[in-house]
Amino acid sequence: MKILFFTLLISMQAFAQKNYPPLQWLGKPNRITNPGAEANSEGAPLHWKSSFSLGAESNWVSAYGVTSHEWNHGEKKLGLPTNPGNNYFRLTVNKYDETRKLNVFQIINLDDIQNVLQADTVIADFQSWIGVAYPVPSNCAYTEVKILFKDLSGKDLDSIYIKRTPGEFRDLDAGTPAAEERGFNVMHELLLSKATKQVPKVTKQALVKIHCEYPCAKFKGEEQDETEAELSNTFFFDNISLGFYKK
């Protein structure tokens, strides 16, 4: 029986290897520069741009383990992504008109794969770890991640679209004695979001854009004891990746 089991197991492994060959990456597996916010200046991630001005008190990048209400390196696994490095993107939006929206974006040139696009089917593979400070379903904030495939004139040809809302996440130590003693929870959960899409043959560039928004139209007013989770939210991003391979 054991011999039959191992024979079957080896056959299954051989079948999987035969039907799932390694991806043929076109160039680097990840074409995004500074995908984990490790390179930054005065709170802004280098190699990324934004449609919004960067204020003197910006905090778009943070280090793991130093910011209140967030992770702390130690014996416990606190919802961190695989190989998190030292930093992560930290984008905060709130109820005030000037800070309801925030984004960062990066343009990826695809000059080197133009011949492959014409001759073969090319797939874009996108991944990002995403988390939120307040995993409250009633919180109206959300984040959208878009990868826009553009032609030579800048026209959008197709896209990858991912949206995350606070209610999709968990507070990993909610209700525990330690959290109750502190008065707040710190074990935020990062989830891996990923998507693939066939790249249009006339694509010249890919625009990677992370957008966060707090769209609530009405508020109770600060004098009515609004909680911080009702006034704002912060989204976290790490290990952002975009690669291309032949199908």
Sequence and secondary structure as in RCSB ss.txt:
>XXXX:A:sequence
MKILFFTLLISMQAFAQKNYPPLQWLGKPNRITNPGAEANSEGAPLHWKSSFSLGAESNWVSAYGVTSHEWNHGE
KKLGLPTNPGNNYFRLTVNKYDETRKLNVFQIINLDDIQNVLQADTVIADFQSWIGVAYPVPSNCAYTEVKILFK
DLSGKDLDSIYIKRTPGEFRDLDAGTPAAEERGFNVMHELLLSKATKQVPKVTKQALVKIHCEYPCAKFKGEEQD
ETEAELSNTFFFDNISLGFYKK
>XXXX:A:secstr
 HHHHHHHHHHHHHHHHHHS   EESS S   SSTTS SEETTEETT B SS   TT  SEEETTTSTTS   SS
S  S  SS  SEEEEEEEESSGGGSEEEEEEEEE GGGHHHHHHS EEEEEEEEEEES   TT   EEEEEEEEE
 TT  EEEEEEEEE GGG  BTTTT HHHHHHTS   B  EEEEEEEE  TT  EEEEEEEEE        GGG 
  HHHHEEEEEEEEEEEEEEE 
